[in-house]
Amino acid sequence: MAQAESEQSKRWGQIVTRAWGDPAFKKRLLADPGTVLKEAGVTVPPGVQVRIMEDTDRVFHLTLPQEPSSQGLAEEELEQVSAGALMRYEGTKPT
């Protein structure tokens, strides 16, 4: 994992921990995530909309990642994607 991604993950962990202990902060985070993330030093690219949803004991959210571009993927990687075996997120390399 690149250093910048590691730092973003660390900051996100700090935000989650704070939201668990500070109801007012959590309310703000859910209402205006882009602003709160920026204040915490998490980079949100211009034009990108952020939505934060809270899991409960009765509701669990899963994120369907953006479909990877077929450009630059080897045939084997495309087969893995179609089989559901490869998860790619922006800035990460396929496994």
C-alpha positions in Angstrom: 0.0 0.0 0.0 1.4 3.4 -0.9 2.3 5.8 1.9 -0.5 8.3 0.9 -3.1 5.5 0.9 -1.8 4.3 4.3 -2.1 7.8 5.7 -5.6 8.2 4.3 -6.6 4.9 5.9 -5.1 6.0 9.2 -7.0 9.3 9.1 -10.3 7.5 8.3 -9.7 5.2 11.3 -9.3 8.3 13.5 -12.5 9.8 12.0 -14.5 6.6 12.7 -13.2 6.4 16.3 -14.1 10.0 16.9 -17.6 9.5 15.4 -18.2 6.5 17.8 -17.4 8.7 20.8 -18.8 12.1 19.7 -22.4 12.2 18.7 -22.3 15.8 17.4 -19.2 15.0 15.2 -20.9 11.9 13.9 -24.1 13.8 13.0 -21.9 16.4 11.1 -19.9 13.6 9.4 -23.1 12.0 8.1 -24.7 15.3 7.0 -21.6 16.9 5.4 -18.9 14.2 4.8 -16.9 16.1 2.2 -16.3 19.0 4.6 -15.5 16.9 7.6 -13.1 14.7 5.7 -11.3 17.7 4.3 -11.0 19.2 7.8 -9.5 15.9 8.9 -6.9 15.9 6.1 -8.6 13.3 3.9 -8.3 14.1 0.2 -11.5 14.2 -1.7 -10.9 15.0 -5.4 -12.8 17.9 -6.8 -16.2 16.9 -8.2 -16.3 13.7 -6.2 -19.4 13.2 -4.0 -19.0 11.3 -0.8 -21.8 9.4 1.0 -21.3 7.8 4.4 -23.8 5.2 5.6 -23.8 3.8 9.0 -24.1 0.0 9.6 -26.4 -1.1 12.4 -27.1 -4.5 14.0 -30.0 -4.9 11.4 -28.5 -3.2 8.3 -25.1 -3.9 6.7 -24.0 -1.9 3.6 -21.8 -3.3 0.9 -20.1 -1.2 -1.7 -20.1 -2.3 -5.3 -16.8 -0.9 -6.7 -16.6 0.9 -9.9 -16.1 -1.4 -12.9 -12.4 -1.4 -13.8 -11.4 -0.2 -17.2 -10.5 -3.0 -19.5 -7.6 -0.9 -20.8 -4.3 -2.1 -19.3 -5.7 -5.3 -17.8 -4.2 -8.5 -19.0 -6.5 -11.3 -20.3 -6.0 -13.3 -17.1 -7.0 -10.2 -15.0 -10.1 -9.7 -17.0 -11.1 -13.4 -16.4 -10.6 -12.8 -12.7 -12.8 -9.7 -12.7 -15.5 -11.5 -14.5 -15.3 -14.4 -12.0 -15.5 -11.9 -9.1 -12.0 -12.8 -7.9 -10.4 -9.5 -8.5 -11.3 -6.4 -6.5 -9.7 -3.1 -7.7 -9.9 0.2 -6.0 -8.5 3.4 -7.2 -4.8 3.5 -6.5 -4.4 -0.2 -5.8 -3.0 -2.9 -8.0 -4.7 -6.2 -8.8 -3.7 -9.2 -6.7 
